[in-house]
Amino acid sequence: MLQDHPIYAYLPARDVERARRFYEQTLGFAPGTEQAGGVTYSFADGTAAFLYSTDNAGTSRASQAFWQVEDIEREVAELKARGVTFERYDMPDVETDGEIVTGGGARAAWFKDTEGNILAVIQAV
């Protein structure tokens, strides 16, 4: 059954080198295995994301991936200090405090990478 196995995120990129600079220099990710022109980044609890080349990068208007964090204020502040700009979305029934939105049992903040992919940090409440 699929739920018995890990799931990994794909991070599409039109320009893998530009995207790598964002993920490695701006976000501070350590690159892992390189294969098929892309690179894998490893995260907590055995999770990972694969950055790969495709002309379809940035075409989704939905989030590509999110990081479950314990202190969203700290993570947002650190990302802002690294030059990350956060997105703002009009959504009903949520409370907004700066870049952080609270609603539906979670606090969230969204940002885009250099390829137009929407990413988020989420904290359960």
Buried (B, 14 or more C-beta within 10 A) or exposed (E): EEEEEEEBBBBBBBEBEEBBEBBBEBBEBEEEEEEEEBBBBBBEEEBBBBBBBBEEBBEEEEEBBBBBBEEBBEBBEBBBEEEBEBEEEEEEEBEEEEBBBBBEEBBBBBBBBBBBBBBBBBBEE
